[in-house]
C-alpha cells in the first residue's frame, strides 16, 4: 500500500514535471519568435500561465534556452547521445533496408522543429558563457553521434569503409544539421517535403 506521504510526493513530482514542460514549451515559442535578448522571464511566465517566481525557480534564462532547444530537437534534455533521446529511440533496431530512411526522417524532422531555436542558441553563445559552454558540449556530442553513424552504416555494409572516418562524419554532420534546414526551408522557401527528399538524396550520394 502506498502511504499518503509517498502519494503526495509522487503527485508533486508529476506536477513539477508538467510545469517544467509548460515553461520549456513557452520558452521555445518566445525564443524562436523574439530571440534571446528580447525574451524575458515575465514573458515566459505569461506564455506558460505561471508566476515569474515559478519560472525563476525552474531555471535561469540561459538554461531555459538550452533545455528548450534540447527538448525541441530530441525530446530529451542533456542526453549523452542521439540514441538515448526520443528522436533516436529505436533507430538501431531498424532493418538495413529502412535504416537510412529512418535516420533521415527522424533527423530532418528534428531539424525542422528546432532550427529557429538553434539560430538563437548560436547567437546567444556569443555573449553568454553558460550558453557557449552548453553549445560546446552539444557540438561534441553531435560529432560523436555522426562518427557512430558512419560506423553503423559501415557495419551494415550500406557504405564502403571510409578512408577518413572523421571527415565522413563531418560531412554527414554538415548535411544533417539544423543549419541546412534553416537555410533551405526558412531562407530559400523549400517545403519540408522537398527538404527531406534532398537530405535523403544527399546522404545516399555521400
C-alpha positions, 0 to 999 in steps of 0.5 A, spaced: 500 500 500 502 506 498 502 511 504 499 518 503 506 521 504 509 517 498 502 519 494 503 526 495 510 526 493 509 522 487 503 527 485 508 533 486 513 530 482 508 529 476 506 536 477 513 539 477 514 535 471 508 538 467 510 545 469 517 544 467 514 542 460 509 548 460 515 553 461 520 549 456 514 549 451 513 557 452 520 558 452 521 555 445 515 559 442 518 566 445 525 564 443 524 562 436 519 568 435 523 574 439 530 571 440 534 571 446 535 578 448 528 580 447 525 574 451 524 575 458 522 571 464 515 575 465 514 573 458 515 566 459 511 566 465 505 569 461 506 564 455 506 558 460 500 561 465 505 561 471 508 566 476 515 569 474 517 566 481 515 559 478 519 560 472 525 563 476 525 557 480 525 552 474 531 555 471 535 561 469 534 564 462 540 561 459 538 554 461 531 555 459 534 556 452 538 550 452 533 545 455 528 548 450 532 547 444 534 540 447 527 538 448 525 541 441 530 537 437 530 530 441 525 530 446 530 529 451 534 534 455 542 533 456 542 526 453 549 523 452 547 521 445 542 521 439 540 514 441 538 515 448 533 521 446 526 520 443 528 522 436 533 516 436 529 511 440 529 505 436 533 507 430 538 501 431 533 496 431 531 498 424 532 493 418 538 495 413 533 496 408 529 502 412 535 504 416 537 510 412 530 512 411 529 512 418 535 516 420 533 521 415 526 522 417 527 522 424 533 527 423 530 532 418 524 532 422 528 534 428 531 539 424 525 542 422 522 543 429 528 546 432 532 550 427 529 557 429 531 555 436 538 553 434 539 560 430 538 563 437 542 558 441 548 560 436 547 567 437 546 567 444 553 563 445 556 569 443 555 573 449 553 568 454 558 563 457 553 558 460 550 558 453 557 557 449 559 552 454 552 548 453 553 549 445 560 546 446 558 540 449 552 539 444 557 540 438 561 534 441 556 530 442 553 531 435 560 529 432 560 523 436 553 521 434 555 522 426 562 518 427 557 512 430 553 513 424 558 512 419 560 506 423 553 503 423 552 504 416 559 501 415 557 495 419 551 494 415 555 494 409 550 500 406 557 504 405 564 502 403 569 503 409 571 510 409 578 512 408 577 518 413 572 516 418 572 523 421 571 527 415 565 522 413 562 524 419 563 531 418 560 531 412 554 527 414 554 532 420 554 538 415 548 535 411 544 533 417 544 539 421 539 544 423 543 549 419 541 546 412 534 546 414 534 553 416 537 555 410 533 551 405 526 551 408 526 558 412 531 562 407 530 559 400 522 557 401 523 549 400 517 545 403 519 540 408 517 535 403 522 537 398 527 538 404 527 531 406 527 528 399 534 532 398 537 530 405 535 523 403 538 524 396 544 527 399 546 522 404 545 516 399 550 520 394 555 521 400 
